[in-house]
Amino acid sequence: MQKTTTDKLLQVITEGIQEKKGRRIVIADFSSIKDPICKYFVICQGNSANQVEAIAGSVSDMTRERLGEKAIGVSGLENAYWVAVDYGDIIVHILQPQAREFYDLEHLWADAALTEIPDEY
């Protein structure tokens, strides 16, 4: 995936999250880390299982409609406590607040550059 394509995908993913009022969006850039599992994590939270599911749906719909990108895989929709949407170079993590606090994904990789996206509302 080229840098410009990745940038566009990050933007559309962020918009998909914001569309459903996802909060505390953080983009973790792993480009400075040796052998990362992907180039970016996009991490956000929804306040309930329904909101987590709605955010995942919004991200999937927007990336497909605007960029023709389909996720490689989606996991966690069964209980919507933590949903991961895999786009290869980018993995989107949508968590309920308790899961977000417990797993603390943004701090697992101290070398990752973190970009916080302000909440829109």
C-alpha positions in Angstrom: 0.0 0.0 0.0 1.5 3.3 -1.0 1.9 6.2 1.5 -0.8 8.4 -0.2 -3.2 5.4 -0.2 -2.5 4.7 3.4 -3.0 8.4 4.3 -6.4 8.4 2.5 -7.4 5.2 4.2 -6.4 6.6 7.7 -8.5 9.7 6.9 -11.6 7.7 5.8 -11.3 5.4 8.8 -11.2 8.4 11.1 -14.2 9.9 9.5 -16.1 6.6 9.8 -15.3 6.5 13.5 -16.4 10.1 14.0 -19.6 9.5 12.0 -20.8 7.3 14.8 -19.4 9.4 17.6 -16.4 7.2 18.4 -14.2 8.9 21.0 -10.5 9.2 22.0 -9.1 8.4 18.5 -5.4 7.6 18.6 -3.3 6.7 15.6 -0.2 4.7 16.5 2.5 4.9 13.8 4.8 1.8 13.9 7.1 2.9 11.0 10.1 3.4 13.3 9.7 -0.1 14.9 11.5 -3.1 13.5 9.2 -5.8 12.1 5.9 -4.4 13.2 2.7 -6.4 12.7 1.3 -3.5 10.7 2.1 0.1 9.9 -0.6 1.7 12.0 -3.1 1.0 14.7 -6.2 3.3 14.8 -7.6 3.0 18.3 -10.9 4.4 19.5 -13.8 3.6 21.9 -17.5 3.3 21.9 -19.6 3.4 25.0 -21.6 0.3 24.4 -21.6 -2.9 22.3 -24.2 -1.3 20.0 -21.9 1.7 19.4 -18.8 -0.4 18.9 -20.7 -2.4 16.3 -22.0 0.7 14.6 -18.5 2.3 14.5 -17.1 -0.9 12.9 -19.9 -0.9 10.3 -19.4 2.8 9.5 -15.6 2.3 9.0 -16.3 -0.7 6.8 -19.0 1.1 4.7 -17.0 4.3 4.2 -13.7 2.6 3.2 -15.6 0.4 0.7 -17.7 3.2 -0.7 -15.1 5.9 -0.9 -11.9 4.0 -1.6 -13.0 0.5 -2.8 -11.1 -1.0 0.2 -12.5 -4.0 1.9 -11.2 -5.3 5.3 -9.2 -8.5 5.2 -10.9 -9.5 8.3 -13.1 -8.4 11.2 -13.1 -10.0 14.6 -14.9 -9.4 17.9 -18.4 -8.6 16.5 -19.9 -11.5 18.5 -19.8 -9.5 21.8 -18.6 -6.1 20.5 -16.4 -5.6 23.6 -13.3 -5.2 21.3 -13.6 -5.2 17.6 -10.6 -5.3 15.3 -10.9 -4.5 11.6 -7.8 -5.5 9.6 -6.8 -3.6 6.4 -3.3 -5.1 6.2 -1.2 -2.0 6.8 -3.8 -0.6 9.2 -5.6 -2.4 12.0 -8.6 -0.5 13.6 -9.3 -1.3 17.2 -12.7 -0.3 18.6 -13.1 -0.9 22.3 -15.6 -0.3 25.0 -14.1 1.9 27.8 -13.3 -1.0 30.2 -11.4 -2.9 27.5 -9.6 0.3 26.4 -8.4 0.9 29.9 -7.4 -2.7 30.6 -5.5 -3.4 27.4 -4.0 0.1 27.0 -3.0 -0.6 23.4 -1.5 2.9 22.8 1.2 2.3 25.4 2.2 -1.3 24.5 4.8 -0.1 22.0 6.7 2.8 23.6 8.5 3.5 20.4 5.3 4.2 18.4 4.5 7.8 17.5 1.0 8.6 18.7 -1.3 11.1 17.2 -4.5 12.0 19.1 -7.5 13.1 17.0 -9.7 15.5 19.0 -13.3 14.4 19.6 -15.6 16.2 17.2 -18.5 16.8 19.6 
